[in-house]
Amino acid sequence: MRPRLMFPDADFAPAADTAPLHDLIEDLELPGLWAGMARGDGRLTLIARTATLTPLTDPAAIAHRQDVLGDCLRDPAAARALYDLADAADTAGQAGTRAGARNPEVLLNRSLRTLELLCGHLRTLNAFTAAHAPRFRSAAFTRLFETIRDHLTDDYLAELEALVRRIDFDHGVIATAHLGDGNGSTGFRLREPPAKGRGSATWRRLKRSRLTYTIPGYDDDWRVLTSFRGRVLKVIADAATEAANDVRGFFTALRDELGFYIGCLNLAETLTDRGLPICLPTPRPPADHALTAQDLYDPCLALRHHGPVTGNDITADETDLIVITGANGGGKTTFLRGVGIAHLMMQSGMFVTARALTASITGRVHTHFRREEDQTMSSGKLEEELIRMSAIADALHPGDLVLCNESFMSTNEREGSTIAAEIVRALTDLGIRVVFVTHLYDFAHRMRTDRPARSLFLGAARGQDGERPFRLTPGVPSPTAHAADLYARVFGEPLNPPAEDA
């Protein structure tokens, strides 16, 4: 029995190895997103990281998770109660299923105690299903609760608890064996456990048979008896341990798979409490090159900044290139991050941070952001940028999304524009979508001249007083970043050019 809340036909396993995605994590500031989902819980952080860094590419799989999330958003208290139940059961099973016990009798006793505890949690799960199942609508939850009702009936649980008590062997162990080669014992077989008390029918039959042997009490005799008992109990100890592991494994999987949705609930509550919109997005096929959003914003900025956050509207359907120019500090990089995170959230089955969003599914999101100068580098900064872009190119597939933030600014305008233009043309010709934030006016102008039909050009607005509304609007690429405004804001005085010599 498996939960199947994350995949219709596969298990979900949290994974810690994210080293190959270091640039993506750093550039999109994803730890902030995971912190908002986990609220200090390390396990939820691992689950959130695994889900967002392994995006789904099948629309049916995305819809599967969206349906489960919809149930959780409609009844968050029930979702949290089920998660707490699974977590408590997993914790109860940890001691009994841990490795280390070699003695079959110790292993059996430990596994039986674990099964007793887990039987109680199975009864609680059964009661939860009876009380809450009618309110869940998704196919995944419906199937899970039907399986629980079919398998965890009261009669089944009563039989399981009775069996656990019977194989406790508090009243002795009855087994048979035969003499083998060299008078060695062979053919060990465990018999039905005797009932309580020496007056039971089993003990009376043994007494009448007069086939008894009394241990004199020597150390060697006790060791032989202990070894004999261990060989008899090994099979049933292994079976009891496997059963305990299976039951605990179900609760562990249920906890981990529900953990993703609990992280979504945590994030949704934080954002909606601040009056920020969220929505379930509409995924489209990669070939559509779709991207339409209302009030799209960067959730990591929203989690850091407790004030209002400005969202952006965008209509970029049937485009494979978005070029963003304009004022420094005008929200260009924030928008870029918002686009990347929205794709990761959508393809992990989450809601997205927008009032509405329709976007094409992408195979992978790649980032190429400007890096600060590294004094330890053995090569030039432009070479470092090209090396990183080469690594991205090696991993690209048609339908992927590449986010560039002020790439190739480490050289002069002409050379940087030429490099950027050649790379962007090659990528888009291969069916790869590109969003490019740049101050390279020559590059932006070339793209507008060469390929206006499938490109969108956005500009970071600037008010007459120099203030930034943090909204991007379609328009002609801007030839200036308005750095003088930043100078005046930082130093409190206008930047005046030096007077020419008379």
Summary of the structure (lengths in Angstrom):
residues: 502
radius of gyration: 32.5
end to end distance: 88.5
largest distance: 130.1
contacts: 1541
relative contact order: 0.12
helix: 54%
strand: 12%
